[in-house]
C-alpha cells in the first residue's frame, strides 16, 4: 500500500493491519471486511488481502476463508488483493515471522 493510500484509509477511520497484529487478530479484521462490520465496508479484495496476511502469520482459519473467498472472486480481484498484501509487507506495516 502506498503512503498516499495508507493516509487516505487512515483519514476514513478504517481499521487497518498493524505490525503488532498476530494471525488471529488479522483474521478477525478480515472477517470485519468480509462482512461489513465493525466500521469496515464490505470489501472482498481487502478481506482477501487481510486473510492472506493472517495466513502468512499462521492463522489456519484465514487460509480457509481466503480459499472460500477466492471461489467467489474474479482473477483480477484476487491479483489485486495479493498485490495489496505485498505492498503492506514491503512497507513494513505487517511483519512476517522469520
C-alpha positions in Angstrom: 0.0 0.0 0.0 1.4 3.4 -0.9 1.8 6.1 1.7 -1.0 8.0 -0.1 -3.3 5.0 0.0 -2.5 4.4 3.7 -3.1 8.1 4.5 -6.4 8.1 2.7 -7.5 4.9 4.5 -6.4 6.3 7.9 -8.4 9.5 7.2 -11.5 7.5 6.6 -11.1 6.0 10.1 -11.0 2.4 8.9 -9.3 -0.3 11.0 -6.0 -1.3 9.4 -3.5 -4.1 9.8 -0.6 -3.2 12.1 2.8 -4.7 12.8 1.6 -5.8 16.2 -1.3 -7.9 14.9 -0.9 -11.6 15.0 -2.6 -14.1 12.8 -5.8 -14.3 14.9 -6.1 -10.5 15.1 -5.7 -10.2 11.3 -8.2 -13.0 10.8 -10.8 -11.1 12.9 -10.0 -7.9 10.9 -10.5 -9.9 7.7 -13.9 -11.1 9.0 -14.9 -7.5 9.6 -14.1 -6.6 6.0 -15.7 -9.7 4.6 -19.0 -9.0 6.4 -19.0 -5.2 6.5 -19.0 -5.0 10.3 -17.0 -3.0 12.9 -16.8 0.2 10.9 -15.4 -1.6 7.8 -17.0 -1.6 4.4 -17.9 -4.9 2.9 -14.8 -5.4 0.6 -13.8 -8.8 -0.7 -10.4 -7.5 -2.0 -9.5 -6.1 1.3 -10.8 -9.1 3.2 -8.8 -11.5 0.9 -5.7 -9.3 1.4 -6.0 -9.4 5.2 -6.8 -13.1 5.2 -3.6 -13.6 3.2 -1.6 -11.6 5.7 -3.2 -13.6 8.6 -2.5 -16.9 6.9 1.2 -15.9 6.5 1.2 -15.3 10.2 -0.2 -18.7 10.9 -4.0 -18.4 11.0 -5.4 -21.7 9.7 -8.9 -20.2 9.7 -7.7 -17.4 7.5 -6.4 -19.9 4.9 -9.9 -21.5 4.7 -11.7 -18.2 4.5 -9.3 -16.9 1.8 -9.8 -20.1 -0.2 -13.6 -19.7 0.0 -13.5 -16.1 -0.9 -11.2 -16.9 -3.9 -14.0 -19.1 -5.3 -16.4 -16.1 -5.3 -13.9 -13.6 -6.8 -12.6 -12.7 -10.3 -9.0 -13.4 -11.1 -8.3 -9.7 -11.3 -9.7 -9.2 -7.8 -7.5 -11.9 -6.4 -4.5 -10.5 -8.1 -5.3 -7.0 -6.7 -5.6 -8.5 -3.2 -2.3 -10.3 -3.5 -0.5 -7.2 -4.7 -2.0 -5.2 -1.8 -0.8 -7.7 0.7 2.7 -7.5 -0.8 2.6 -3.7 -0.5 1.7 -3.9 3.2 4.6 -6.3 3.7 7.0 -4.2 1.7 6.0 -1.1 3.6 6.9 -2.8 6.8 3.4 -2.3 8.2 2.9 -6.0 8.6 6.0 -8.0 9.6 6.1 -11.7 9.0 7.7 -14.2 11.3 11.1 -15.4 10.0 
